[in-house]
């Protein structure tokens, strides 16, 4: 599933290619639903309206007009790409909108776990009311975040992936952050020390920023809006390396299932 770096890259790609503001000329819908029903009626209300900005919140992409917001989540295999007017439809293309610049923006999603939602601008904040702070935002108070995490009894790996506490970090980057911090994914949040939390927040920011610089991580399906794979997977220390020797200590990397997701870690390096 695309995490914060991958979604941030898609937003940057779309801003680079489309250069808001731009006006919606037409919509094409090739099916009625993705994970949820596609709000066709509401989207059609945006014909001839300007998209003023494309932004990211957590793992969501926001297309903003003066009075409405289209919210997109990529799910497991979703992607947005830009095509010229003579584009050819692919098997898993589900939605396309045309701009008055003769460009098309197409949503493609093989597994259809992604979704597209419509909100009035005055109501979109409700969609994100339960989300935690942004790890790369200057205003994020990491001292308060530490206090919040210290109150939890769940394993630190599970908490890091919970978007209610901190957004954008999924299975890949949680495994990498905890390895670089030297913290066991099994350790309860309440038992993680203040110094360990400082390391966790430090490496969360460094790893997410590095992943963005390297184009994100492509494990199977992820491509940016230019159709390019990410490169950060070449920098993984533990993710996907079960049985291979730890880069630091030469003991085999282990794996275990936490919250239905596979965690990769080194028992020697992580305490």
C-alpha positions as CSV (number, residue, x, y, z in Angstrom):
1,X,0.0,0.0,0.0
2,X,1.4,3.5,-0.9
3,X,2.5,5.3,2.3
4,X,3.2,8.9,2.9
5,X,6.3,9.2,0.6
6,X,4.5,7.6,-2.4
7,X,1.4,9.7,-2.0
8,X,3.5,12.9,-1.6
9,X,5.3,12.0,-4.8
10,X,2.1,11.6,-6.7
11,X,0.9,15.0,-5.5
12,X,4.2,16.6,-6.6
13,X,4.0,14.9,-10.0
14,X,0.5,16.1,-10.6
15,X,1.3,19.6,-9.6
16,X,4.3,19.6,-11.9
17,X,2.4,18.2,-14.9
18,X,-0.9,20.0,-14.5
19,X,0.1,23.3,-12.9
20,X,-3.1,24.3,-11.1
21,X,-5.4,26.1,-11.6
22,X,-7.0,24.1,-14.4
23,X,-10.6,23.6,-15.4
24,X,-12.6,20.3,-15.6
25,X,-14.2,19.9,-19.0
26,X,-15.7,16.4,-18.7
27,X,-15.8,13.2,-16.7
28,X,-15.7,9.5,-17.9
29,X,-16.8,6.7,-15.5
30,X,-16.0,3.2,-16.5
31,X,-17.5,1.5,-13.4
32,X,-19.9,2.5,-10.6
33,X,-17.7,1.7,-7.7
34,X,-14.2,1.2,-6.3
35,X,-13.9,0.3,-2.6
36,X,-16.9,2.6,-2.2
37,X,-19.5,3.9,-4.7
38,X,-18.0,6.6,-7.0
39,X,-20.0,9.8,-6.3
40,X,-20.7,10.5,-10.0
41,X,-23.5,13.0,-9.5
42,X,-21.5,15.1,-7.2
43,X,-18.4,15.0,-9.4
44,X,-20.4,16.1,-12.4
45,X,-21.3,19.3,-10.4
46,X,-17.7,20.3,-10.8
47,X,-17.8,20.6,-14.6
48,X,-16.3,23.9,-15.7
49,X,-14.9,24.4,-12.2
50,X,-11.3,25.1,-11.5
51,X,-9.1,22.7,-9.6
52,X,-7.1,25.3,-7.5
53,X,-4.7,23.0,-5.7
54,X,-3.6,19.4,-5.3
55,X,-2.4,18.6,-1.8
56,X,-1.7,15.6,0.5
57,X,-3.2,14.9,3.9
58,X,-1.9,11.7,5.5
59,X,-2.2,9.0,2.7
60,X,-5.0,11.0,0.8
61,X,-4.8,13.2,-2.3
62,X,-7.0,16.3,-2.2
63,X,-8.1,18.0,-5.4
64,X,-9.5,21.4,-4.2
65,X,-12.0,23.7,-5.9
66,X,-13.3,27.0,-4.5
67,X,-16.1,25.2,-2.6
68,X,-15.5,21.4,-2.9
69,X,-12.8,18.8,-2.4
70,X,-12.3,15.5,-4.2
71,X,-10.6,13.1,-1.9
72,X,-8.6,10.1,-3.4
73,X,-7.1,7.2,-1.6
74,X,-4.9,4.9,-3.7
75,X,-5.6,1.7,-1.7
76,X,-3.2,-1.1,-2.6
77,X,-2.7,-0.6,-6.3
78,X,-4.2,2.7,-7.3
79,X,-2.5,5.4,-9.4
80,X,-3.2,8.6,-11.2
81,X,-1.6,9.3,-14.5
82,X,-1.8,12.1,-17.1
83,X,-2.5,11.4,-20.7
84,X,-3.0,13.4,-23.9
85,X,-6.4,13.4,-25.7
86,X,-5.5,10.4,-27.9
87,X,-5.0,8.1,-24.9
88,X,-5.9,4.4,-24.9
89,X,-7.9,3.0,-22.1
90,X,-6.2,0.3,-20.0
91,X,-8.0,-2.7,-18.4
92,X,-8.1,-1.3,-14.9
93,X,-8.8,2.4,-15.7
94,X,-12.0,3.4,-13.8
95,X,-12.3,7.2,-13.9
96,X,-11.0,9.9,-16.1
97,X,-11.5,13.6,-16.2
98,X,-10.6,15.9,-19.0
99,X,-9.3,19.4,-18.6
100,X,-9.7,22.3,-21.0
101,X,-6.0,21.9,-21.7
102,X,-6.8,18.7,-23.6
103,X,-5.1,16.6,-20.9
104,X,-6.8,13.7,-19.1
105,X,-6.2,12.5,-15.6
106,X,-6.9,8.8,-15.2
107,X,-7.4,6.7,-12.1
108,X,-6.2,3.1,-12.5
109,X,-6.6,0.4,-9.8
110,X,-6.3,-3.3,-10.4
111,X,-7.5,-4.4,-7.0
112,X,-10.0,-1.6,-6.5
113,X,-9.2,-1.0,-2.8
114,X,-8.8,2.7,-3.5
115,X,-11.6,5.2,-3.5
116,X,-12.8,8.6,-4.6
117,X,-15.0,10.8,-2.4
118,X,-16.6,14.2,-2.7
119,X,-16.9,16.8,0.1
120,X,-18.1,20.4,0.4
121,X,-15.1,22.4,1.4
122,X,-16.7,23.4,4.6
123,X,-17.2,19.7,5.6
124,X,-14.0,18.0,4.4
125,X,-12.4,18.5,7.8
126,X,-14.8,15.9,9.1
127,X,-13.1,13.3,6.9
128,X,-9.8,13.8,8.7
129,X,-11.0,14.5,12.2
130,X,-9.7,11.2,13.6
131,X,-6.3,11.5,12.0
132,X,-3.1,12.1,13.9
133,X,-0.4,14.7,13.2
134,X,1.8,14.8,10.1
135,X,5.3,13.5,10.8
136,X,7.0,16.0,8.5
137,X,5.0,19.0,9.6
138,X,7.0,21.8,11.4
139,X,4.1,22.3,13.8
140,X,4.0,18.7,15.0
141,X,4.7,18.5,18.8
142,X,6.8,15.4,19.2
143,X,7.1,15.8,23.0
144,X,3.3,15.6,23.1
145,X,3.3,12.7,20.7
146,X,5.7,10.9,23.1
147,X,3.3,11.5,26.0
148,X,0.4,10.1,23.9
149,X,2.3,7.0,22.9
150,X,3.5,6.4,26.5
151,X,-0.1,5.9,27.5
152,X,-0.6,3.0,25.1
153,X,-0.2,-0.6,25.9
154,X,0.0,-1.9,22.3
155,X,3.3,-2.8,20.7
156,X,5.2,0.2,19.3
157,X,5.0,-1.2,15.7
158,X,1.2,-1.4,15.8
159,X,0.9,2.1,17.3
160,X,3.2,3.6,14.6
161,X,0.9,2.3,11.9
162,X,-2.2,3.6,13.6
163,X,-3.2,6.7,11.6
164,X,-5.1,8.0,14.7
165,X,-1.8,8.6,16.4
166,X,0.5,9.5,13.6
167,X,-0.3,9.6,9.9
168,X,1.5,8.3,6.8
169,X,3.6,5.5,8.3
170,X,2.7,2.1,7.1
171,X,4.2,-1.4,7.3
172,X,7.3,-0.7,5.3
173,X,8.5,2.4,7.0
174,X,7.5,1.3,10.5
175,X,9.8,-1.7,10.2
176,X,12.6,0.4,8.9
177,X,12.2,3.2,11.5
178,X,12.2,0.7,14.4
179,X,15.3,-1.0,13.1
180,X,17.3,2.2,12.7
181,X,16.1,3.3,16.1
182,X,17.2,-0.1,17.7
183,X,13.7,-0.7,19.2
184,X,11.9,-4.0,19.1
185,X,8.6,-4.0,17.3
186,X,7.2,-6.1,20.2
187,X,8.0,-3.6,22.9
188,X,5.0,-2.0,24.5
189,X,4.6,1.7,23.9
190,X,4.5,2.3,27.7
191,X,7.9,0.6,28.0
192,X,9.7,2.6,25.3
193,X,12.0,5.1,26.9
194,X,12.0,8.8,26.2
195,X,15.4,8.5,24.5
196,X,14.1,5.7,22.3
197,X,11.1,7.9,21.3
198,X,13.5,10.6,20.3
199,X,15.3,8.2,18.1
200,X,12.0,6.9,16.6
201,X,10.8,10.4,15.7
202,X,14.3,11.3,14.3
203,X,14.4,8.2,12.1
204,X,10.7,8.6,11.1
205,X,11.5,12.0,9.6
206,X,14.8,11.0,8.1
207,X,13.5,7.9,6.5
208,X,10.3,9.5,5.1
209,X,12.3,12.4,3.7
210,X,14.9,10.0,2.1
211,X,12.1,7.9,0.6
212,X,10.6,11.0,-1.0
213,X,13.9,12.0,-2.4
214,X,14.4,8.5,-3.9
215,X,11.0,8.3,-5.5
216,X,9.3,6.1,-2.9
217,X,9.3,2.4,-2.6
218,X,8.1,0.0,-5.3
219,X,7.5,-3.5,-4.0
220,X,5.1,-4.7,-6.6
221,X,2.7,-2.2,-8.2
222,X,3.6,1.4,-7.2
223,X,4.5,3.8,-10.0
224,X,4.5,7.5,-9.9
225,X,2.4,9.7,-12.3
226,X,5.2,9.5,-14.9
227,X,5.0,5.7,-14.8
228,X,8.3,5.4,-13.0
229,X,9.2,2.9,-10.2
230,X,10.5,4.2,-6.8
231,X,14.1,3.6,-5.7
232,X,14.0,3.6,-1.9
233,X,13.6,-0.2,-1.7
234,X,17.3,-0.5,-2.5
235,X,17.9,1.2,0.9
236,X,15.9,-1.2,3.0
237,X,17.7,-2.6,6.1
238,X,15.1,-5.2,7.1
239,X,11.9,-5.0,5.1
240,X,11.5,-8.0,2.9
241,X,14.8,-9.4,4.0
242,X,13.7,-12.4,6.1
243,X,16.5,-14.9,6.4
244,X,19.1,-12.6,5.0
245,X,22.0,-11.4,7.2
246,X,21.4,-8.2,9.2
247,X,23.5,-5.4,7.6
248,X,24.7,-4.4,11.1
249,X,25.3,-7.6,13.0
250,X,25.2,-10.5,10.4
251,X,22.5,-12.4,12.2
252,X,19.4,-13.5,10.2
253,X,16.6,-11.0,9.8
254,X,13.4,-12.3,11.3
255,X,9.7,-11.8,10.5
256,X,6.5,-12.0,12.5
257,X,2.9,-11.1,11.9
258,X,1.5,-8.1,13.8
259,X,-2.0,-6.8,13.2
260,X,-2.2,-8.8,10.1
261,X,0.9,-7.3,8.6
262,X,4.4,-8.9,8.3
263,X,7.0,-7.1,10.5
264,X,10.7,-7.5,9.7
265,X,13.3,-7.0,12.4
266,X,16.6,-8.1,13.9
267,X,16.4,-9.6,17.4
268,X,20.0,-8.8,18.1
269,X,20.0,-5.1,17.1
270,X,16.5,-4.2,18.4
271,X,15.7,-4.3,22.1
